[in-house]
Amino acid sequence: MARRLSGAVLTVRVERQQLVVYGAGSQSAKKAPARQRRLRLTPINTGIYRLSYFRHTGRWWPLPYTGTIKEMASIVASHLAPLLDWR
């Protein structure tokens, strides 16, 4: 699934029962933009997810957000959009 948010194209993939949000990476004149992990939604209960951010160190950093998919989508769009648009 791809979604455009503030000019950034996001892709969501299911990996190990988690939803991982990918965004476009740094653009090079010679290469197409690389897809980079940005956010992860991990199920913690039936229909409830915990949100994590993928840091430059290569590790996931848990954020203080939990809720339904709809609530997490709202938080991502309103509070975390700058994290998704690395250029």
N, C-alpha and C positions, 0 to 999 in steps of 0.2 A: 504494500500500500504506500503510495507516495502522496504527500500533502505539501502545498506551498504555504509558508508562513513568513511573512515579511521579506519576500524575495528569496528565501532559502527553501530548497526542496528537501523534505524529510522522508525517510523510508523507515518503516517499522517491520522488524523481523522477529519471529519467535525462535528463541535459542534457549534450549534447556529449560523449558517451561517459563521463560521470562520474555518480556517484550523489550527489545533493544531498538532504540531510536538512533538512526544514522543520519548524518548531515553531510553536505559537501565540504571537503577539506580545502586546503590552500590550492589556489589555481595557478598552474604553471603555463607559460606560453606554449610549451611543447606537449603538455599532457592534459588529458581530461582531469577534472577535479576528482580526487580520491574520496571514497566514502569513509567517513570516520565515525566511530561510536561516540555518542553524546550522552544519552540518558538510558536508564534501565528501569523497568517496572518489574518488581519481584513480588509474586503472590505471597502474602503472609497469612491470609485467611480466605474463606470463600468470598470472592468478589472484591477483596481489599488488597491493595498493592502498596509497596514501599518504593519510593523514588530514589535513585542513585545517579550520580554524575560521574562521567569518565574523565579522570584527571590526566594531565600531561605526563604524569609519572607512570601511567599504564595501569593504575589501580582505580577501582570504583570507590567513590566517596558517598556514603549515605547522606541523604538530605532529610530534613525534618518534616517530610510530607508523607502522609499515608491517606488512602481513600479509594474510592471506586475509580474505574477507568475514566468516567466522565469528569470527576473531580480533578484527577491528575492531568487530564487534557486541558482543563481550564487553568490550572496552576502553571503548566508549561507555557501556554499561550500568553498568560498575563505577567508572570514573574520571571520565567526562565528563557524567554525568547533570545536574549543576547548570547546565552551560552550555546545556542544552536547555530548561530550564524558566524562561525569562525571564518575569517578570510585572510 
